[in-house]
Amino acid sequence: MLMPGVEAFSSVVRMLKAVVTLALAVRPYLKRPVDWVGAGIGIAAFALIVAGELLDLVKDAKARRTIASGEARDVLRACVAHAEEIQHRVGKGTLRASVMTLKRGKLRIVASYRMDDEPDRDIEYAPGQGCCGHAFDSGRTVVGDIGATYKDTWEETCKANDGRWPWGITKQQYEMTREIEAVLSIPIKVGDQVKGVLNLDDKIVPDEALFKDDGFVDALRGYVLCLRNVMKGGSLG
């Protein structure tokens, strides 16, 4: 199945070829000005049909992205509920979830739960940057103890990390994620390729033993598989 963008581009190429073919076909018969006018009207009408087809393709691609985003959000909601049950945090409402995919060289959130009005909803990371970027780059699950890593200021945080940025993040990313205590980033693979990242983060200190436990991560694998299936449709992102 072609990705929506590739499918639309292929359709554009096919339709443009059709317009050019039509113009070349009628050219030998255009001997009088009135013939040119008639041909122009015909080609213009055909172009309008092409434009209508392209608009339908765009609308269809948007509709599929909306459906895929809704499906991913449902998966995230169920994932959070399960994680809260394991963490004995039902009713706390602080655990959040998101899915990130690579768009124009940056990891961006394409679906989320409990993040709609959060300032870090639009944050971006490069592969290898932050917990999500490390998970995407390495293909391995990454657990980040933010509460223990972040200090009161950016300068103190860098100093405590031997003068380096923790996980390669920028000062702006540090400021936007200061309220988070812990992050769990799980790569989402389609075949052998990492296509996205499932992130779970909490604004209150989680049970470290549970958060880092392999059994906890394994319990979330089913949700990762669901998200992978949504991604395989090519409409998420």
MARSETI-530056 format. One line per 2 residues: number of its first residue (from 1); for each residue x, y, z of C-alpha. Coordinates in steps of 0.05 Angstrom, whole numbers. Layout:
N
NUM = X,Y,Z ~ ...
This chain:
237
1 = 0,0,0 ~ 28,68,-20
3 = 37,123,32 ~ -16,178,23
5 = 36,229,1 ~ 68,181,-49
7 = -1,161,-75 ~ -21,234,-85
9 = 45,251,-120 ~ 38,191,-166
11 = -33,213,-184 ~ -9,284,-199
13 = 44,257,-246 ~ -5,212,-282
15 = -56,268,-290 ~ -5,318,-315
17 = 19,267,-366 ~ -53,260,-389
19 = -59,335,-399 ~ 6,339,-438
21 = -14,279,-481 ~ -81,310,-496
23 = -49,376,-516 ~ 0,342,-563
25 = -54,299,-593 ~ -99,357,-614
27 = -42,404,-636 ~ -39,380,-710
29 = -113,396,-718 ~ -110,467,-693
31 = -105,506,-758 ~ -152,565,-742
33 = -157,611,-682 ~ -226,584,-667
35 = -196,515,-663 ~ -146,539,-611
37 = -203,570,-570 ~ -243,506,-571
39 = -182,465,-552 ~ -166,513,-497
41 = -235,507,-468 ~ -231,431,-472
43 = -163,428,-438 ~ -186,478,-384
45 = -246,433,-370 ~ -201,373,-365
47 = -155,411,-318 ~ -214,426,-273
49 = -230,352,-271 ~ -157,338,-252
51 = -160,391,-198 ~ -223,360,-170
53 = -191,291,-168 ~ -130,319,-132
55 = -175,354,-81 ~ -210,288,-68
57 = -143,254,-58 ~ -121,307,-8
59 = -187,302,30 ~ -181,226,31
61 = -110,228,58 ~ -131,277,112
63 = -190,234,131 ~ -145,173,137
65 = -96,212,181 ~ -153,235,226
67 = -179,163,233 ~ -109,137,246
69 = -97,191,298 ~ -162,174,333
71 = -144,100,333 ~ -76,115,363
73 = -107,159,417 ~ -154,102,436
75 = -94,56,442 ~ -57,107,485
77 = -117,115,531 ~ -120,40,542
79 = -44,37,551 ~ -46,92,605
81 = -103,57,642 ~ -64,-8,642
83 = 0,26,664 ~ -36,63,720
85 = -65,-3,745 ~ 4,-35,746
87 = 34,26,780 ~ -24,29,831
89 = -39,100,808 ~ -111,95,785
91 = -145,162,792 ~ -80,203,797
93 = -86,229,726 ~ -13,249,719
95 = 11,194,672 ~ 13,216,599
97 = 26,181,534 ~ 46,201,464
99 = 68,173,397 ~ 123,206,357
101 = 143,195,285 ~ 200,224,244
103 = 178,283,201 ~ 229,325,163
105 = 286,299,206 ~ 252,312,273
107 = 211,268,320 ~ 143,301,329
109 = 81,280,368 ~ 26,254,322
111 = -21,227,374 ~ -25,237,449
113 = -67,227,512 ~ -72,279,568
115 = -26,327,530 ~ -75,370,490
117 = -63,433,529 ~ 8,419,551
119 = 65,466,529 ~ 109,407,509
121 = 56,379,461 ~ 92,411,402
123 = 163,397,425 ~ 211,365,374
125 = 272,320,382 ~ 325,298,333
127 = 341,223,330 ~ 390,209,386
129 = 366,268,427 ~ 326,259,491
131 = 298,193,515 ~ 252,187,455
133 = 309,203,406 ~ 354,151,438
135 = 299,99,434 ~ 287,116,361
137 = 361,115,344 ~ 380,52,382
139 = 316,12,373 ~ 318,-3,448
141 = 273,18,506 ~ 299,77,545
143 = 281,96,616 ~ 297,167,638
145 = 298,186,711 ~ 285,260,698
147 = 275,278,771 ~ 344,252,790
149 = 378,281,728 ~ 349,352,725
151 = 375,402,776 ~ 346,470,796
153 = 377,506,736 ~ 402,487,666
155 = 473,506,685 ~ 472,462,747
157 = 442,405,707 ~ 499,408,655
159 = 551,414,710 ~ 524,351,744
161 = 530,315,677 ~ 604,331,667
163 = 588,395,630 ~ 545,359,578
165 = 472,366,561 ~ 434,306,591
167 = 412,261,534 ~ 435,315,486
169 = 374,360,499 ~ 375,436,491
171 = 360,488,544 ~ 292,500,513
173 = 275,426,517 ~ 299,426,589
175 = 253,484,607 ~ 193,452,573
177 = 201,385,608 ~ 222,406,678
179 = 157,383,710 ~ 166,312,686
181 = 195,262,736 ~ 205,200,692
183 = 200,179,619 ~ 194,111,587
185 = 207,110,512 ~ 192,46,472
187 = 211,41,398 ~ 155,21,350
189 = 182,-23,295 ~ 152,-41,227
191 = 193,-98,203 ~ 266,-83,220
193 = 257,-8,218 ~ 239,38,276
195 = 180,80,252 ~ 161,115,317
197 = 165,118,392 ~ 114,106,447
199 = 128,152,506 ~ 99,148,576
201 = 117,202,626 ~ 94,221,695
203 = 95,287,732 ~ 100,254,800
205 = 154,206,821 ~ 134,136,798
207 = 151,71,831 ~ 222,64,803
209 = 224,-11,812 ~ 160,-19,772
211 = 176,34,720 ~ 243,0,703
213 = 218,-71,711 ~ 220,-113,647
215 = 152,-141,665 ~ 122,-71,663
217 = 151,-59,594 ~ 128,-128,570
219 = 58,-111,594 ~ 57,-53,545
221 = 81,-93,484 ~ 10,-106,462
223 = -3,-31,456 ~ 61,-23,417
225 = 37,-76,368 ~ -30,-40,361
227 = 6,25,345 ~ 51,-11,296
229 = -10,-37,259 ~ -38,34,255
231 = 28,58,227 ~ 31,2,175
233 = -31,34,143 ~ 14,93,126
235 = -34,146,152 ~ -4,164,220
237 = 47,219,218
